Amino acid sequence: MRLTRKCRTGRRDCNDCNLLLINYIKLKFFLNYNGSIFKLMETIYFSKIVLVSIQKTISNLPQ
């Protein structure tokens, strides 16, 4: 799946993020009426992506 706008993780496709993205969209619709909770969840969501990116980078480094 191609991104329509640049992904904050710098990835070219959404394969690594699909599950997080689905959960994020569900939360977004569910919490849309409450901006402060939504912002908190958005921060947690993008923090998870960054952590996954760091873990993958570390695991791909030569031993």
C-alpha positions as CSV (number, residue, x, y, z in Angstrom):
1,M,0.0,0.0,0.0
2,R,1.5,3.3,-1.1
3,L,1.4,6.3,1.2
4,T,-0.4,9.4,0.0
5,R,1.7,11.6,2.2
6,K,5.1,11.1,3.7
7,C,5.1,8.6,6.6
8,R,6.6,9.9,9.8
9,T,8.7,6.8,10.0
10,G,10.3,7.4,6.6
11,R,9.0,4.1,5.2
12,R,7.9,3.8,1.6
13,D,4.9,1.5,2.3
14,C,2.5,0.7,5.2
15,N,3.2,-3.0,5.5
16,D,5.1,-2.7,8.8
17,C,2.5,-0.3,10.3
18,N,-0.8,-1.8,9.1
19,L,-1.9,-3.2,12.4
20,L,-0.9,-0.1,14.3
21,L,-2.6,2.0,11.7
22,I,-5.8,0.1,11.9
23,N,-5.9,0.4,15.7
24,Y,-5.0,4.1,15.4
25,I,-7.8,4.8,13.0
26,K,-10.3,3.0,15.3
27,L,-9.0,5.1,18.2
28,K,-9.2,8.2,16.2
29,F,-12.9,7.7,15.4
30,F,-13.7,6.6,18.9
31,L,-11.9,9.4,20.6
32,N,-12.5,12.1,18.0
33,Y,-14.8,14.0,20.3
34,N,-12.2,14.3,23.0
35,G,-9.2,16.2,21.6
36,S,-6.9,15.8,24.7
37,I,-7.2,12.0,24.8
38,F,-6.8,11.8,21.1
39,K,-3.6,13.8,21.2
40,L,-2.3,11.5,24.0
41,M,-3.1,8.4,21.9
42,E,-1.6,9.9,18.8
43,T,1.7,10.6,20.7
44,I,1.7,7.0,22.0
45,Y,1.0,5.6,18.5
46,F,3.9,7.4,16.9
47,S,6.2,6.6,19.8
48,K,5.4,2.9,19.1
49,I,6.4,3.3,15.4
50,V,9.6,5.0,16.4
51,L,10.5,2.3,18.8
52,V,9.7,-0.4,16.2
53,S,11.9,1.4,13.7
54,I,14.8,1.6,16.2
55,Q,14.5,-2.1,17.1
56,K,14.5,-3.1,13.5
57,T,17.5,-0.9,12.8
58,I,19.4,-2.4,15.7
59,S,18.5,-6.0,14.7
60,N,19.7,-5.3,11.1
61,L,23.1,-4.1,12.3
62,P,26.0,-6.5,11.7
63,Q,27.0,-8.4,14.8
